[in-house]
C-alpha cells in the first residue's frame, strides 16, 4: 500500500495476534519507488528506518548494527517483505541491496492500477511488457540472497492470466500474490474480486507453487472462506486492514471479560475503536518517539460508574483548551491582540513515516464514528503530523463518544442490531452490496470494513460516469443483442412456429424450391 503500511501500523496489526502465532503474519512495507530509493538518501531516510544512522550505503551481508531502530527490527517487525515499484532492473537491484539485510524478501509490485503508476510506467502498467517484467524479477533472483516475490492482477481471461503467472514464476518469483481484479477495477469501478481465477491458477500451476490470494477480505471470517474457495496458501488484506487492523486476529473468548472487544447480545462484535486507537498511540510513543505512553484509566465497560469519567464535550469544547478568552461576536478584536492570541506553538516538522501516516489511518479507523460525531472529525482534521497533544485530544473525544454509545446500547440494544450472520460462508453478490453491508455492519464504535458500492450501484447513484469508449462498447453490445433477436425472429416462419406448437416435425424446404417475391 502506498504510504499506508509503515512500521507503526504493522506493529499495531501484529499486536492483536497471540505471541505464538505472530510469526505467521507476513507484513509488507509501503510501496517504494526503486529509482528514487536508489538515488536519494533523503528519500531512503524518510521511507525506511532500520537504523538511526540511516541507509547511507548498501550492505551485502547482514550488518551488526548497534543503533537498530524500526523497519525490520528482528524483535518486533519480522517477517517483513519490502515492496518496490520499478521499470529498470538495475535501479531495482540497487534499491533492493539497501534493504535486503533488514527484510525477508523483496516484492515487486505489478498490481498498482493508479494514474501515477500509468504516468511512471510501473505497477499494473507493465503487464503488457512481459520481457521487462521477466528481467526485473530475474535480476533480483540471480543477484540477491533473499527471495523475490511479485504481486499481480488478473488479466482479461483465465488463460492469459495463467500464462502471465507462469512467466513470473519462471523468472524466479518464489511467491505470487494474485489480486482477483483487473487493472481497470479501481475507485467506483472496483467491484468484486474474482476468486475463480485464483482457483484456476491453483489447479493449473505446479502443486509446490506458493499463491497468496487478495481481494474481497472484509472481515476475519472471510479469510478461511477465501482459502477454501481459492485453494491459496495464504490471504493478503490491504484495504480491509486499513479499516480494521484486527482483521487477522481471532475474537477473544466470550467467557472472559474484555474491555477492548465489544460483543452484542446477538453475538456480533468487534474490537472497539477507542481501544485500537489507544494501542496505536502507545505504539507511537513506545517505538517511534521512544518514550513512555501517558498513564490511562481503564476503558469504560458498562455498567462501570460514569460519574468519574470526563463529561462529554459541548459544542464549544471541541478544540483543546486554551488560556485565551473567546472574543465577543460583535467586538472587533485589536490587531495586535489577535496576532498574539492566534500564535500557537507548532509541532516540529517531522519526516517519520509513522507520524506522517497517523491522520490518514485514523480517518480510516474512525470512519463510522466521525460520520455521526462531526466534532471528532473536525478535531482530527486539525491534527498535524507529530502533534501528539492534538491526537490525544481526539482520543479523549473518541473515548467519551464510545462510552455514551455503550450506555445507549445498554438502554436500547435494538437500535444497533442489524441482522445477518457473519460467518463468512455467504456467496458474494456481484450486483448488490446490501447483503455485505448487513453482514459487516456494527455499531459505530466498533472497527468495521468499508463496503464499496458496486459499479452498477455507483452508476445508478450518479457517482460513476461511463467514458465515451465504454458507452460505445455498451451500445455495440446492445446492437449485437438486438440483431441476434431480430435474426431469430426473421429466421422463424409462421408455419415453423405452428409446427413447433403442434409437435409435428417441420419439413426442411430445398433451397431451389424457395420462392421469392
N, C-alpha and C positions, 0 to 999 in steps of 0.2 A: 504494500500500500504506500502511496506517495505521502511521506511525512506523517504517517499515522500509526506506525508500529515501532516507535522508538523505545528505548530502554525501559522507561518507567511504565509504559503501558504493557510491555511484555512481562515485566515483573508482577504487575497487578494481575494479569491473566494467570500467570503461574501460581500466584499466591492462593488461589482457590482450590488448587489440586492437593491431595494428600502428599506428604513428603515422599512416600514410597512410589508414587506414580508421576512425580513432577518431570522426570526424565523422559516420560512417554510423549511429552508435548514438545514438538519442534516449533520454534519461533523463527520468523523471518524478519530481517531488518527492513526499514523502508527502502523503496527502490532508489538506488543511487545511480547517477549519471556517470558512466565509466570515464568518459573523456575529461569531464570537469574534476572528477576524483583523482585522476592521474596527474592533471596539470597544476592544480591549485591546492596548496597546503591549507589555505583558509577554508576551502570547501571541505577538505578532509576533517579538519578540526571541528567544523560546525555540524558534521553529519555522522561521524563515527569516533567515539571517545573510549578506546580500550585502555588508554593510559593518560595520566595528567600531562605528560610531556608531549602528547600528540603523536602524529604519524609523519614525522619528517622524512623518514627513509623507509624503503621496503625492507623486509626481512625474509630470508629464505628458510630459516628454521624458527621454531617457536622460542622466543627470547625469554630470559628470566627477568621479567620487568618488576622492578621494586615498587613502582607507583601505579600498579594496576587499578583501573577505575571502573568503568561501567560496561560498555559493549563487549560481550563475550567473556565477561568475568566468570571464571570457571566455577565459582562457588554459588552463583545465582542465575546466570544467563546462558546456560547451555542445556541442550544442544541449540545452536544458532546457525541458520543459513543466512548468508549475506547476499542480497539480490541486487543485480546490476541491470541496467538497460544499456545497450551498445549497438554500434553498427561497424565497429572496427575491431578485428581480432587483436591487434597489437594494443590498442587502448584498453580493451577488456582485460587482457593478460596483465598489463602493468598495474591496473587498478586492483585486480584480484590479489596480486602479490602483496599489496599493503595490508589486506585484511585476512589473508589466509592463516596467519599464525593465531588468529583470535576467533576463528569460527570452525564449523564442522563441514561446510560445503559452500560452494558458490552457485547461486541460482541465476539463470538468465531469464529475464522477463520477456516473453514472446506473446504476452496477452494484453498489454495495456492498449485500450481502444480510444483513448482520449485524443483531442485535437493536437495537443502538444506532442504526442507521440507521432502523429502523422507529419507534423512540421519538422520534428527532429529525426525522423526516419528511424524509429526503433519500436519495440513492443510488438503489437499485433500487425504493424505495417511492414514487418519483414516476412510475413508468411507467404508472399509470392516470390521471395528470393531465397530459395532453398539452398543454393550453393553458399551464400553468405551465412545463413543460419548454421549450416554444417561446419564451416570454418570457425565460426565463433565458439561453438561447443568443442570442437575437436582440438582447437588451440589450447583451451583450458585443460582438457582431458589428457593431453600429452605433455603438458608443461607443469602441472601442479601436483602436489602430493595429496591433496584432498579431493573428494568427488565433485563433479559438476552436475547440476540438475537443471531442469527447464520447466517453465510454466507456459502452457499454450492454451489457445481457444480451439473449439471445433470449427471445421470448415463447412463448405456448402453441403457435402454429402458424407456419409459414414465412410465410404470407400476412400475418399480423398483425405479425410482425417486420419485414417489408418496409415496411408502411405506417408503422410507428414510425420506421424508419430514414429514410424519405422525409421525414417531418415534421422530424426532427432536422436533416437536410441543408437543408431549405427554410428553417429558422430561421437558417442561416448557418454551420453547422459545416463547417470545411474538411476534417476527417478524422473518421471514425467508427472507434472500436475496438470490435470485436464479440467479447464473451466468449460462447463457444458453450455456455453453460449457462443454465438458467432460474434465477429468483430463489430457489427453494426448494432448489437444489442446493448445499448447503454442509455442512461438517462430515462426518459419516459418510454423508450423502446426496449428497456431491459428485459421484460418478460420473464419467462420461466426457463431455467436451465434444463437441457435435455439429457437426462441421466442415461437414456437408452444408448446414446453414442458412446458413453464411457463404458457401458456394459459390453458393447460391440468390441471395443478395443480390448477389454479384459479377455474376451473369448477368442480373439484373433491373434493377440500377441503371445509370445512365449510365457509359460507359467511363471518363470522367475522374474518377469518384468514387474517393477515396483511402480504402482499407479496411485496417485493421490487424486481424489475427486473434489471438485469445487463447484459450488452453486446450489441454491435453494436451502442453505443451512440457516434456519431462523431460530431454532431452539435446540436444547441439548438432545431431545428425543429424535431430532432429525438426523443425528449422526449415525445411530445404529440403522435407521431406515435407509439412509444413503448407502451405507456399507452393504446392506442386504441387496438393494436394487442394482448397484453398480458392480459389486464384487471387488471394489477397490481395496487397497491395503490400508489406506488412511483417508481422512477427510480434512480439507482445509476450509477455514472460515475466515473471511475478511470483513465484509460489511456487518455480518451478524455479530462479530466480536466487538465492533465499534459501539454498537448499541447495548450489548450485554457482554462485558468481559468475563462473566462467569459461565459462558456458554459451554465450555469444555468440562465443567465440574458437575458431579452428581449432586442432587439435592441432599441436604443433611437428613439424618434420622428424624422422622416426625415425632418420635417419642421424647426427643431431647429438646429442651428449651434453647432457642437460638435467637438472639436479638438481631442478627444480621439477615436472617431469612424469614420472610413472611409467608404464611400458608393460610388460605381462606378456609371457610367451613366446607366448601365444595371440593377441597383437596388441591386446587390450583394454587400455585405460589411462585416465588422467585426471590432473588436477593433484593434487599431494599436499596434504593438509590442513595440514601444518606449513609448507609454502611459502606457501600462501594466507594462513594466519594471520600469518606474518611480514610479508607485504606489507601486510596490513590494519593491523598495529601501526605499521609505518613510515609509512603514510599519516596515521594519527592523530598521530604525533609531528610529521611534517613540516608538515602543513597546519593541523590543529586546534590543537595545542599550540605550533606554530611553534618547534620545537627539533630538533636533530639526533637521529636514531634512535641507539640504542646500537650499538656495534660487535658484529657477529655473525660467528661462524665459519661456513664454508661448510656447507650442508646435507649430511647424511650420504648417501653414494651407495655402495652395495655394489660392489666389495669394499674400500671405504676401511677402514683400520685403526680399530677401535673402542676401542682402549685409551686413546686420547687424549680420547674423549668422556666426558661426565659419566656416572657409574654410574646405573643405574635406581633410582629412589627406592623404599625399602622401605615397608611399610605404615604405619610411624610417621614417615615423612618426607614425608607428603603436604601438610603445612602449610609455609608459608615458615619458614625457620629463625628462631629467637628466641634471646635470651640467657638466658632463664629455663629452669632445670632442671625436668623434669616431676616433679610430685608423686607420691609413692607412693600406690598404690590404697587401702591401709589407713590411711594417715595423713590425718587431717583437718586441712587447712591452716588457718592462722590467718586470721581475717577481714581483718586489715589487710594481710597479705602477699598475700592473694588479690586484694584490690581493686587493689593496686599491679601485680601480675603480669598482671591482666586488662585493665589500662588500656592501650589502644593508640591511636596517633595516627590519627585518622580522616581520610580524604582530604577536602579541602574540597568542600562541596556544589557541584554543577555543574548548569547548565541547558543545556549544549551538547547538541543532539540527537544529534550524532555520538558523544559519550561515553555518553549515556544508552542508546543502542541497542546498545552493544558486547556485553553479556552475551547478549541475545536472539539476536543474529546468530551468536555463537559456538556457542550451543546448536544452532542450525540447521546450521551448517557442520560441526560435530564430531559430529553425531548418531550415526553408526555407530561412531565411535571411543569415545565416552563410554558407549555401551551395553555395551561389553566392558571398558572401563577406568573403573570406577566411581570410583576415587580422583580421576581428572581431572574427572569430572562434579561430585564434591563440592567440589573446589577452585574450579571455575568458579562453582558456586552461591554460594560465599562472596565472590566478587568484587563490588565496589561501583563505581558509575559514577565514573570519574575516578581510580580506584586503579590506576595503571599498574604498580606493582611486583607487585600481585596477578595482573594479566593476564600480565605477563612470566613469572611462576611457572607459570601454566597453559601458556604457550607452551613453556617448558622441558620440562614433563611430556609435552606433545604431541610434541616432537621426539624425546624419549627413546623413547616408545612407537612412533613411526614407525620409528626406527632398528631396534628389536627386531623389528618386523613385516617390514621389508625383509630382515633377516638370516634370519628364519624362512622367508620366501618362497624365498630362495636355497637353503635346506636342503630344502624340500619344496614346490615350486610347486603340486602337485596340490591342496593344501588350499584354494587360493584361486582355482581355476578353475571357473567355473560354467556354461560352455557358452553357447549362444545368441548369434547375431551381433547387432550393434547399429548397423546401417547406416540405421536409421530408416525402412525401407520396409515393415515388417510392418504388417498390418492390425490395428486396435485392437480388442481383445476387450472387449465391454461387460459380460460376465458374470463373467470370471475375471481376476484381476490377476497370476496366476502367471507368465505369459509376459512381462509388463512387468518384473516383479521379476528374472527370469532375464536379461533383456536389459540391465537397468540396473545390476545388482549388480556391485560392485567390492570389492576388499579394503578393510577398514575404514579404512585410512589414505588412501584416495583420495576426493576430492569426488564425491558421487553424489546423485541425487534421492531424495526420499521418495515411494514409490509407495503411495498411499492404498488401503485395502481398498475394493472396490466395494460399493454398498449391499446387494446380495444376500449378499455375504460377511459384511458387518457384521451383518446380521440373523441369519445362521447362528451367528455367534460370540456373539451376545447384546449386542454393543456398540451396536446400534441398535435402538430400540423404536419401533413404529408408534404414532402417535396414534390416538385413538378415531375421528376422522374418516377417517383413512387405512384403518383396519381395516374401517369400514363400507363405504368405497368398494370395497375388495378383495372383501368379502363380496357386495356388489351385483353386481360384475363376474362373480364365480363363479356367482351365481344366474342371471345372464343366459346364461352359457355353458351351464349345466346345463339351463336352459329351452330353449335352442336345440337341444340334443341330444335332449331329450325330444320336442319338436315334430317333429324329423326322424324319430325312431323311430316316433312315432304316425302320422305322415303317410305312412309306407311300409307297405302291407299285405303279408301273406304272399304273395299272388298276384303283387304287383308285384315282390317280391324274387325269386320264381320266374321271372317274365318276364325280369328282368334277368339271372338266371343262365343261362337257355336261349337268350338272344339274340333272342327273339321280341318285337317291339314291343308294349307294353301298350296296350290299347284304353281310351280315356277313357270313363267312365260318365256319362251325363247326370244332372244333379243331381236332376231329377224322378224318376228311376228308382231313387234310392238308398233302401234300406230300413233303418229304424231299429228297434232292439229285437230 
